[in-house]
Amino acid sequence: MTKRERYKKILKWFQENMPVAESELNYRNPYELVVAVILSAQCTDKRVNIITPSLFERYPDPFSMSRSDAQEILSYIKSVTYPNSKSRYLEMMAKELVSQFGGVVPQDTDLLQKLPGVGRKSANVIASVIYNKPVIAVDTHVFRVSRRLGLSSGETPVSVEIELTDNIPEDKRAIAHHWLILHGRYICTARSPKCHSCGLSLFCLHYHMTGGANLHKGSTG
């Protein structure tokens, strides 16, 4: 099977079996998504969703957060990973968003990366989720799944992102990001992936290369 055929079959399977795929972070507007994405770094969406209601009640917009400080913000986010760093990022992000963008979350990924705490991956998440931009964020799930399926042989998140972008049609990139994340989160997990019950095993490069055997513990493909 050529790589082009593999892409075609995998995208078709996702479209037929996962027609609705969305972020599992809870948010009501672009500002809330930026905050949630910053908090979600190396942390589960479930944990982020637990703490954001009270956080957003206290800071309903970037203007209110920009008038606060990291110490007060910390009191609302203590249960996430790296709370001290993230509280500082949130304070600086809100101040930057207000002073440089009038409180409006920019659509351009380069501009988004000017916000403290927002790197390339996060910028792509925000741009694709909020503004439906044809960009693909490569987190650990997307990186692992793309390499296992045979969609990319890239050795870095950026190289995988480039290959996915080159092979996935523009109108499918935003949802493809969620397809790959959710598949990695629930089926193609880092440890003990559910290969034998996976609907993509017929097209999966790693599955066939290993003869359908279990992946080694902790393998990323």
Secondary structure, DSSP 8 states (H G I E B T S, - for coil): --HHHHHHHHHHHHHHH-S-----S--SSHHHHHHHHHHHTTS-HHHHHHHHHHHHHH--SHHHHHTS-HHHHHHHHTTSSSHHHHHHHHHHHHHHHHHHHTT---SSHHHHTTSTT--HHHHHHHHHHHH--S-----HHHHHHHHHHTS---SSHHHHHHHHHHHS-HHHHHHHHHHHHHHHHHTS-SSS--GGG-TTTTT-HHHHHTTT----TT---
